[in-house]
């Protein structure tokens, strides 16, 4: 599937911002948490199967390379050869989620290798599961005219059921708004304000994203 340059650029910006956040915080935020914050309303469907594919690592929300120094070019390719071979044999395999049809992936297993492959401009081999994400016509960006805050709402009943509400705040609008607009989401006016209803989402709006 071909994607616009705007959409690819927005996805790469998310990945870069996650790396910068990890460096600044001196830790590693969960890639799936970042994906939820940037593109709310995606969720896993139990009957979706994984597929082994090669992915541009610039589109993978991952983690630093084990906090070690980057290996030299020859050694790096030996490591990547081994990692790819192991993934094909399903030994310590990379397993990534994809946010719907967006060219945005988040690492579940094999988080650290994403930055290594990026540094050496080599596609990473991984088992990928596509998560459900509402089509753009069932999403709407909303901006509060009083405070400038951004929200995302949906009319997708499956997403509403899974997320426990039809509207969530966008905590990282500089990342979310360009991404969602490139996806084809329209912008409307805020009609009402509501926070996520599920208690399990509380941690999503806490540290370090409020920092």
N, C-alpha and C positions, 0 to 999 in steps of 0.2 A: 504494500500500500504506500503510495506516495504522500508525503506530508509537505505542507507549505514551509518555506524558510522561516516564517514568523513563528510557527508552532515548534519547529526544531530548536530555534534559538531560545524560545521561552523555556523549553525542557532543559536545555543545556545550562541555562541560567540557574535553574533550581538545583541542579547537581553541583555547580560551582559554589552556590551559596551554602549548601550543606557542608562542603569541604571547608569553607571559610569559617562556618559556625563551629565545626569540630576543633579547628586550630585555635580559635578564639576561646572556646570553653575549656580546652584541654581535655576533652573527652570525646565520646561518640554518641550522638543522638541516634535513636532507632530510625533507619531509613523508612520503615513503614509509617512511623509517626509523622515524619516530614511529609510523606505523600498524603496522609490524611489531612494535614493542616493546609497544604497547598491546593489539593483537589478533593474537597469534602464530597461525601456521598458514594464513594466507591466501596464495594464489599466483595467478599469471596463467595462464590457459588460452589456448593459441595460437589456438583457433578462435572466440574470443569477439569479437564486433564492437562497435564504438563506436556510441553513439546520441547525437544532439544534444538536450540537454534543458536546462531552467532549474533551477538548484539554489539552495537557501537557503545563502548563503555562511557562515552561522554553523555549518554542518555540514562545511565544507571546511578541511582542514589545509593551510594555505598558507604565505605568507611576508609580511614587511612590505612596504608600498608603496614599494619601491625606495629606502627610507631618505630619501625627500624629504618635505617638508611636505605635508600633505593639501590638495588643491585646494579652492577654494570650491565651494559647492553647484552653481551653474550650470556651472562648468568641469568639475566631477566628472562630471556627467551627460553632458556632451559627450564626455568621455573614454570613459565607459562605453558610450555609444551607438556610438562608433567601434569599441571593442573587441568589442562584440556583433556589429556588422556584419561585422567582419573574421573573427570566428569562423564566422559563417554562410557566408562565402566561403572558409573554411579557410585564411585568411591570418593567421599568428601566432595561431592558434586556441588557446583554452584546452582542455587535455586532462587529464581527471581520472580517477583510479581509484576504484572503490567496493569496499568490503570486504564481499563477499557481499551479503546482503540488509540489512545494517546501514545505517542512514542516516548513514554516515560516509564521507567522500570525502577523497582526498589528491591534491594537485595535482602533475602531472608537467610540464606546460607551462602557463604562465599562473599561476604561483605567487603573484606579487606582487599581482595584481589582486584576489585574494580579500579582503584586508583593506580595500581601497577600497570594494568592494561592500558589505561588512559595515558600514562606517562610514556608508553612505548607505542602508542597509536596502533593498537592491535585489538581486533574484536575479541570479546570474551565469549566462551562457550558456556551455555547455561540451560537448565531446564526451566522453562517459563510457563507460569500459569496466568492466564488472562482473567483479571477481576472484572466484575460487572461495574460499569459506569454509565450513568444516564446519558442519553443522547443530548446534544446541545440545545435542541428545541424544548427540552424538559427542564432546563436550567435557566436561571436568570440572575445576573449580577445586579445588586442593589447598593446604592450609596446613600448614606444618611446625609441629607443636605445641611444638617446642623453641625455635625461633628466631623464629617468627612470619612467616617468609618465605612468599610465595605462589608457586605453580606452576600451569601449565595443562597438562593432558594431553589426548590425543585417541586415539580408536580408528579414526579415518578413515585408511584405508590410503593414499589419494592424498596427504593432507597429511603423513603419516609419511614417505612416499617422497620428497616434495619437500623436506621440512625435515630429513631424515636422523635423525629420532628422534621419540618419542611424547610427550616431556615437555620443557617449557622454563620457565625462571624468569620471573616477572613483575617486571620492574625498576621499573615504575611502578604498583604495586598500587592506589594511591589513585585512579588513572584506570581501570585494567583491571578491577578487581573489580566496581565498580558497573556498568560497561559490559557485562561478560559476564553478570552476574546479571540485568540488565534484558533481555539477549538470550535468557535462559532456561537458562543453564548452571547445573548443580547443583554443590554443594560436597561434597567427600569428604575422606578422610584420606590423607595421604602414605603410600604403601606403599614407595616407593624414591625415591632422589634421583639424577638424572642431568642432565648438562648437554647443550646442543645438540651434536650430533656433527659437523656440517659446519664445516669450517675457515672457510668464507666467512662464517659467522655471527659470527666473533670480533669484528669491528668493531662489531657491533650492541651488544655489551656493554661497549664502551669509552667514551671521552670523547665528548660531554659528559654522557652520561646517568648516569655514576657520580658526577658532581659534586654 
